[in-house]
Each structure stands twice: as structure tokens, then as C-alpha cells.
Amino acid sequence: MNKKGWIKIVEAFVAILLVAGVVLVVIGRGNFQRDDISQIFHDAEFSILREIQLNDTLRNEILGTNGKIEWKDFPSQAPKTRGKIESRIPSYLECSANICWPSDPCFLAEEQERDVYAESVIITSNLQTFNPRLLKLFCWEK
């Protein structure tokens, strides 16, 4: 019997497994770093949105808006909300926000060349008003 052929097949198979293992380890290390960054962004955005969600003045301001409100229109439509967002943005982030209807798509107005991380919160009502609004916060690294 010719066992040299089988040995070469086993050697090739082991070599392929080694190369695949190294590739998976290298790819896996890159993903852990990205996951850590996305978690930091998520925590920062969630903190800002939670603070707005629990503040009655800001809730009333958001519930009083109509239609889609883009970031550039916040000074006239929701100035206190914009001020709160700007005061809470960490120094390593740039952020923008939109207020829109929960059933409508809520996109970032301008394109970014970087990874954009988005979080949203629905503000539905206060004691007098039922006017569900979606506040969506978009952040990216400076």
C-alpha cells in the first residue's frame, strides 16, 4: 500500500486548519476593539437620552413639536433640548439629533465618512398631551 499519498493529504489538511485558525484569531481581535468603542458610544448616547426622557420640561418641549425636526431646526423648535444635548456630549464625540414621528423613518440629514452610532427614545405623553415623538441621537467620533 502507498501511504505517502494519505500522509500528504493529512499534512495539507493540518496546514489549512492552522492557517484558518490564525486568520480567525486575527479577525477576532479586531472585532473586540470595535465592540468596546460601540459600547462606549452606546453608553454616552443612552445617558443623554435617559436624562432628557426623565426631564418634564424637555419632554413637554419635544411633545410640543410637529413634523420632523432636524438638528439645524432645534434652536427654534426645541432649544432647551438642544442645549441639554450639547452640554452632555463628551469631548470625543460629535452628535446630531432628530425629532420625528415613531412610524416615520428618522435619518441623519448629512452623510458622514465615519461610523455613526444611533440611539433613540420614544416620548409618548404627559398628563395633558398624547403626541408620540421619537428623539433619535446620532454620534460619531471627532
N, C-alpha and C positions, 0 to 999 in steps of 0.2 A: 504494500500500500504506500501511496505517496502522501506523506503527512506534511510536506513542506507547503503545499497549497493551503491547507487548513490553518497552519501557523501564520501565514501571510494574511489571511482573511481576519484572524483574531487580532493580529497586530494592527491592521488598518482600523478595525472596529474600536480598539482601545484608543488609538490616536484620535479618532473622530470624537470619542467621548471626552477626552482630555481637552481638546480644542473647544468643544461646546461648553464644557464646564467653565473654562477660563472666560469665554465670551459672556456667559450668564453672570458670573461674578462681577465683571467689569460693568455690565449694563445695570446690574442691581445696585451697585454703589452710587451710580449717577442718580437713580430714582430716589434713594433715601435723602439725598441733599435737596432735591426738588420738593419732596413731601414736607420736609422741615420748613422750607420757605413758604409753601402754601398754607401750612398750619399757622405760621406767624401772621400772614396776611388775613386769614380767616378770623383769628382771634381779635386782631385790631378792628376789622370791619364789624364783627359781631358786637364788640364792646360799644362802638359808636352807635350802631342801630338800636341796641338794647336801651341805651341811655335816652335816645330820642323817643323810643316806644313807651317808656315809663314816665316821660315828662308831659303833664297835661297841657301845658302851654304849646309845646311843639306838636303834640297830637292834634289839638284844635286848629293850629295853623295848617297842618297838612290836610286835615279833613275839610278845611275851607277852600281848598283849591279845586279847580275843574279842568278837565282835559289833561293832556300830557304836559308836564313842566320839566323842561331841560335845565341843566346846571346854569346856563347863561341867563335864564329867566328867574332863578331863585331870588336874586336881590329884590325884585318887585313882587313876587308871588309868595315866597317863603323865606324872608330874610333871617329870621331867628334860627330856623333850621339850618340854613347855610352857615350862619355864624357858629352854631354848635358843631357842625361837621368840620369846619375849618379849624376850630380851636382844638379838636380832638385828634386830628390827623397826625400820626407820628412823622418825625422829620425825614424818614427814609421812604415815605410814600407820597404819591400824588393821587388825588381822588377826584371823582366827579359823581354826581348823583342825578337821578331822575325820579319824578313822581308820576305815576300813571295808574290807569285802571288795572285791577288784578287780572282781568281777562285779556288785556291787550299785550302785545309784545313790548318789551321795555329794553331798548338797545342803547348802547353808548353812542352818542351823536358823532363823535370824531374817532377816526381809526387810530390805533396805537401800533407802534412797531414792536412793542414789548408784550409780555404775558400780562393779561388783565384778569384780575380776580374780582368776582362779583358776589355780593350777598344781598339779600332783600328781606324786607319785613312788611307784613300787611297790617295796616292800621284801619280798623273797620268802623269804630264808632266811639262816641262819648255819650253822655246822658241825653243830649238833645239831638244828635245828628247820626244818621247811618249813611255813610258815604265812603264805602271801602276804597282805600287807596294803597298802592304798592310803592314803597320807598326802596329804591334799588341803588346800592352804593358800588361803584366801580373803582378799584385801586390798582396801581401799578408801581413798580419800583422807580425811584428817581434816577 
